Amino acid sequence: MRFVTGALCALCVLAFVGWGASRIYQNIVFDRNVSGYLKQAADANTVPLARDRLEIAIKEADRQGLTTGFTSLWYTTPDEDIGFWHTNLSAALSQLKALPDNVSQLEESNVLKKLRETLLDHGKDGEHVTVPPGISIYPYNTFYQWWWILSLLLAMVFLIVTAFLADRSR
């Protein structure tokens, strides 16, 4: 019995490690396909370059279905609103596309500065791309939440049972 509960505990720990590895992988994929291009758009020195990078990010967000919904499970907060985030990105792209080719350097600079303020947030760790938290695993947020809870909870239960059985066998 002790072997079975130990094996189940190890299996649940592996499931928890798998959850962490999957989250890391999903973050890398999202960074490669969306947020990396948003950062490049924010850092761009010309409107055409910013427009191109922002278009890539929006097309990929559209392809992944990141256009509406919330990333939260239990209650919604404004920072988790994917619809607002997507609409804001689309509005920024429309503004970039509406600029004439012969725009003054001052106007171009102002538009790029506004774009940078739209795409980046300033936190205690410096600047980071503005995206709803948990968007890299959307729309599977519920699945990941239950995966995390169950694997950790079951690992703790099996660990306690294994320790109890080991103590009884002495």
C-alpha positions in Angstrom: 0.0 0.0 0.0 2.8 2.4 0.9 4.4 1.8 -2.6 1.1 2.5 -4.3 0.5 5.8 -2.5 4.2 6.8 -3.0 3.9 6.1 -6.7 0.6 8.1 -6.9 2.3 11.0 -5.0 5.2 10.9 -7.5 2.7 10.8 -10.4 0.9 13.9 -9.0 4.2 15.7 -8.5 5.1 14.9 -12.1 1.7 16.3 -13.2 2.5 19.5 -11.3 5.9 19.8 -12.9 4.2 19.2 -16.2 1.8 22.0 -15.5 4.7 24.3 -14.8 6.6 23.3 -17.9 3.5 23.7 -20.0 2.9 27.2 -18.7 6.5 28.1 -19.4 6.2 26.8 -22.9 2.9 28.6 -23.6 4.5 31.9 -22.3 7.4 31.4 -24.7 5.1 30.7 -27.7 2.9 33.8 -26.9 6.0 35.9 -26.5 7.3 34.7 -29.9 4.0 35.2 -31.7 2.4 38.2 -30.1 4.0 40.1 -27.3 7.5 40.1 -28.9 6.0 41.9 -31.9 4.2 44.3 -29.6 7.5 45.2 -27.9 9.1 45.7 -31.3 6.2 48.0 -32.4 6.7 50.0 -29.2 10.4 50.3 -29.9 10.0 51.2 -33.5 11.5 54.5 -34.7 9.3 54.8 -37.8 5.6 54.5 -38.4 5.9 51.9 -41.1 8.0 49.7 -38.9 5.6 50.1 -36.0 2.6 49.4 -38.2 4.2 46.3 -39.7 5.0 44.8 -36.2 1.6 45.7 -34.8 -0.1 44.1 -37.7 1.8 40.9 -37.2 0.8 40.8 -33.5 -2.9 41.5 -34.2 -3.1 38.9 -37.0 -1.6 36.3 -34.6 -4.0 37.3 -31.8 -6.9 37.0 -34.3 -5.7 33.6 -35.4 -5.5 32.4 -31.8 -9.0 33.8 -31.0 -7.7 36.4 -28.6 -10.4 39.0 -29.4 -13.0 38.7 -26.6 -13.4 37.3 -23.1 -11.7 37.5 -19.8 -8.7 35.5 -18.6 -9.9 35.2 -15.1 -12.0 32.3 -13.7 -13.5 33.4 -10.4 -14.2 37.1 -11.0 -13.4 39.6 -13.7 -11.2 42.7 -13.4 -10.6 45.3 -16.1 -6.9 44.3 -16.7 -8.1 40.8 -17.7 -10.4 42.0 -20.5 -9.2 40.6 -23.8 -11.8 42.5 -25.8 -10.6 45.9 -24.5 -6.9 44.9 -25.1 -7.6 43.7 -28.7 -9.8 46.8 -29.5 -7.1 49.1 -28.1 -4.4 47.4 -30.3 -6.7 47.6 -33.4 -7.4 51.3 -32.7 -3.6 52.0 -32.4 -3.1 50.2 -35.8 -5.9 52.3 -37.4 -4.2 55.5 -36.2 -0.9 54.3 -37.7 -2.5 53.5 -41.0 -4.3 56.8 -41.1 -1.1 58.8 -41.1 -0.2 60.3 -44.5 3.2 59.4 -46.0 4.3 63.1 -45.8 3.6 63.4 -42.0 5.9 65.8 -40.2 8.7 64.4 -38.0 7.1 66.0 -34.9 3.7 64.4 -35.6 5.3 61.0 -36.3 7.3 61.2 -33.1 4.1 62.1 -31.2 2.2 59.1 -32.7 5.1 56.7 -31.9 5.2 58.0 -28.3 1.5 57.5 -27.9 1.8 54.0 -29.3 4.6 53.2 -26.9 2.5 54.4 -24.0 -0.4 52.2 -25.2 1.8 49.1 -25.7 4.0 49.3 -22.6 3.4 49.5 -18.8 5.8 50.7 -16.3 6.2 48.5 -13.2 8.6 48.2 -10.4 10.7 45.8 -12.6 10.8 48.3 -15.5 8.8 48.3 -18.7 6.8 45.4 -19.9 4.3 44.8 -22.7 0.7 45.4 -21.7 -1.2 42.1 -22.0 -4.0 40.6 -19.9 -2.5 38.3 -17.3 -3.0 34.6 -18.2 -3.5 35.4 -21.9 -0.8 32.9 -23.0 -3.0 30.0 -22.0 -6.4 31.5 -23.0 -9.0 29.9 -23.6 -7.7 27.0 -21.5 -7.4 29.0 -18.3 -10.0 26.8 -16.5 -8.2 23.6 -17.5 -4.8 24.9 -16.3 -6.4 26.1 -13.0 -7.9 22.7 -12.3 -4.7 20.9 -13.4 -2.7 23.0 -10.9 -5.1 22.6 -8.0 -5.7 18.8 -8.5 -2.1 17.8 -9.1 -0.8 19.8 -6.1 -3.7 18.8 -3.8 -3.5 15.1 -4.7 0.3 15.1 -4.3 -0.1 16.5 -0.8 -2.8 14.0 0.1 -0.7 11.0 -1.2 2.4 12.4 0.6 0.6 12.6 3.9 -0.9 9.1 3.4 2.5 7.7 2.5 4.1 9.3 5.6 1.3 8.0 7.8 1.7 4.5 6.4 5.5 4.6 6.9 5.0 5.8 10.5 2.5 3.0 11.2 4.9 0.3 9.8 7.6 1.1 12.3 
